[in-house]
Amino acid sequence: MSRPTVHPVEPPPARDVANQHQYQPRVRMKQVQGMPGTRGGLTLRSLQVAFGVVSVSFMATTSDFRSVTAFCYLVIAVSLQILWSLLLGIVDVYAIMVKRSLGKPVMIRFFAIGDGIMSTLTFAAACASAGITVLIGNDLNRCSVNHCVKFETAISMAFLSWFATMPSFLMNFWSLANSQ
């Protein structure tokens, strides 16, 4: 019959409470595809830019979009979305090329706030424009005079741009909650 052996254990060294954070290593979160600095994040940014460019292009080819405030709002909001996504796409390309993580809390906060604002602007503009298009097409029966098909295509592309923005926002927001 064997008996358990007890080995003496030395107590851990006393730590200064004021400098305790220096001794505890921070655990970094794993890079999940869709987060900034990953190929998934770059794909989402590319989709945002592509859908936004198609949306603005279709809206700009109509001659009368300037007469409706919601359509002007759509063009401005989606143009801002394109600029924001293009800027962050460039940052993603740089981070992928130099194999750098963009997981610092300041960066994550910047991305999360920016994506939240851009997704809200794009969604609001697409909804307002969709309401005007329904008014023109269904209630006023004036689609033959207006460019309803181009308006609907531009609005659809704006919604698709928003659908590509939401995963970016949710991943950044989730990362922000986990980095604290």
Summary of the structure (lengths in Angstrom):
residues: 180
radius of gyration: 24.8
end to end distance: 51.5
largest distance: 97.3
contacts: 517
relative contact order: 0.17
helix: 69%
strand: 0%
